Amino acid sequence: MTRPDAETALACLRLARTDGIGPVSYRKLIRTHGSVEAALAMLERGATRLSRTIGPLCPRDEALRELERLHGLGGTLLAHGQPGYPTLLATLPDAPPVLSVLGDVALLSTRMVGIVGGRNASSGGLRMAESLAALLAAHGVQTVSGLARGIDGAAHRGAMTAGRTVAAIAGGLDCPYPPEHAPLQAEIARTGAVVTEAALGTVPQARHFPRRNRLIAGLGLGCVVIEAALRSGSLITARMALDYGRTIFAVPGSPLDPRCRGSNDLLRQGAVVTETERDILRELPETIEENDLFSAPIRPARHNAAPSGGQAVAPQHTDPAPPPPVQGDLHEMVEGFLSFTPSPVDDLVRRCQFSTAAVLTVLSEMEIAGTIEFLAGDLVVRRPPPA
């Protein structure tokens, strides 16, 4: 598999690391000017409207140091629109401009499913995650997860018993999190792949995890949820995956266990009931190329739970779908709902009535531009203007 040459990779990294340039602006600049090098040249000359709204361009020396450190670790930089970028991830409306990878980059473009769930999982939940990942790997379907405690770690370990796995992480490749999973991350990098959007040296913080979740949702053909509470990060990952047109699977759990209420609620909304790997395999295409994911993201829709063995049935009375989002209108709407008082991202998505993916794209760009800040608990707040 070919890679972009060193100068192109350096230009991609400079553009991606410039404050004020998010995924949408990154692609628009390259599409408008024909190449990443031409886009950088236009920004340096101040010849585009965007030049007035972004921060200083990432210095060439700074980007070169990051690239050299990445190569020193044995890593690879993948840039959107360049050879080697993951096939399914490239279909996202908010695909990351650049990725840093340790391990086999070709693995990122193979058949995978995401497996996510609670950090404080039960022993039964851990066994289920390990078993599903191992059995899927035996059928040539690898697992992508987030290297967190609990279900994530169990899924990675299960996958490695029969195949390979991909760990999507929130921080830099040199900042394993949680610390006790450093040996697991090293083993995954040796046999599979570790991928992140973050620059080297980035210590994971709460605001970084939505981007990690986007990688899990976008790299897989589907997303399996095991033991997720009602307000868990796993449900955010599942919601992103649904917005991206992926299939959602959920393992039934005890109604008496609060750790299972979120995943059980997914089943009520029409997620595929998952008891064995066969429930997953029969929903997946034989190849990535056969999958119809190269169109606009699918908006989430509630479904009535189907009887055992039956198909999910859509409600008889549904509201008409809203018109597709216009990027400028969405920016204005998001800005109008934000305030200097922290508010949940979920509430913002509901009030905007656009797909989660579209709203997160706008929020990501606003965060990079320094106008908002993500807080712990999946909250977002407007930042005061500089004095």
QUIKAQUI-V74499 format. One record per backbone hydrogen bond with DSSP energy under -0.5 kcal/mol. CO is the residue of the C=O (numbers start at 1). NH is the residue of the N-H. If there is no record, write none. Layout:
BEGIN
CO,NH
CO,NH
END
This chain:
BEGIN
5,9
6,10
7,11
8,12
9,13
10,14
11,15
12,16
13,17
14,58
15,18
18,21
19,55
20,22
22,26
23,27
24,28
25,29
26,30
27,31
28,32
29,33
30,34
35,39
36,40
37,41
38,42
39,43
40,44
41,45
42,47
43,46
48,51
49,52
50,53
50,54
59,63
60,64
61,65
62,66
63,67
64,68
65,69
66,70
67,71
68,72
69,73
70,75
71,74
74,103
76,78
76,101
78,99
79,82
82,85
86,90
88,91
89,92
92,95
97,80
99,78
100,196
101,76
102,194
103,105
104,107
105,108
106,109
107,110
111,142
112,221
113,144
114,224
116,226
118,121
118,151
119,121
122,126
123,127
124,128
125,129
126,130
127,131
128,132
129,133
130,134
131,135
132,136
133,137
134,138
135,139
136,139
136,141
137,140
140,142
142,113
143,166
144,115
145,168
148,153
149,152
150,154
151,155
152,156
153,157
154,158
155,159
156,160
157,161
158,161
158,162
159,162
159,163
164,143
165,193
166,145
166,168
167,169
167,195
172,175
178,181
179,182
181,185
182,186
183,187
184,188
185,189
186,190
187,191
188,192
192,104
193,167
194,102
195,169
196,100
199,202
201,203
202,172
205,208
205,209
206,209
208,211
208,212
209,213
210,214
211,215
212,216
213,217
214,218
215,219
216,220
221,247
222,114
223,249
224,116
225,251
226,118
227,118
228,262
228,263
229,232
232,235
232,236
233,237
234,238
235,239
236,240
237,241
238,242
239,243
240,244
241,246
242,245
247,223
248,272
249,225
250,252
250,274
254,257
256,258
257,260
258,261
260,264
261,265
262,266
263,267
264,268
265,269
266,271
267,270
269,303
272,250
273,275
276,279
276,280
277,280
277,281
278,282
280,283
280,284
281,284
287,290
288,291
291,293
302,315
304,313
307,310
313,304
316,318
325,327
326,330
327,331
328,332
329,333
330,334
331,335
332,336
333,337
334,338
339,382
343,380
344,348
345,349
346,350
347,351
348,352
349,353
349,354
355,359
356,360
357,361
358,362
359,363
360,364
361,365
362,366
363,367
364,368
365,369
366,371
366,372
367,370
371,383
373,381
375,378
375,379
378,345
379,375
380,343
381,373
END
